[in-house]
């Protein structure tokens, strides 16, 4: 059986996320996006990880995997390279994993350079 996956999209507009999923669906030959994949589009929501944890704990799903992309969006108003800020987010990602009973994967974006 397929474990439910929650993809927390903090960067792309909902239409862009839909296009990306459609391209992925086509590339891997799926006739439809599996029902086990849920996408939360939270761009421009000033999402706080504490609120996400609360929402996930109340949604009634047992997630096998939670993807947070990109994680730096959760550092709004914080020092993105400061040990204290990063440690706090990492600790909360651990709470998210414990709350869901699944794995948590986070994406980071890096400068593309010239």
Secondary structure as GFF3:
##gff-version 3
##sequence-region A 1 114
A	DSSP	beta_strand	4	9	.	.	.	ID=ss1
A	DSSP	alpha_helix	14	28	.	.	.	ID=ss2
A	DSSP	beta_strand	37	41	.	.	.	ID=ss3
A	DSSP	alpha_helix	49	57	.	.	.	ID=ss4
A	DSSP	beta_strand	63	69	.	.	.	ID=ss5
A	DSSP	three_ten_helix	71	75	.	.	.	ID=ss6
A	DSSP	alpha_helix	83	100	.	.	.	ID=ss7
A	DSSP	beta_strand	103	107	.	.	.	ID=ss8
###
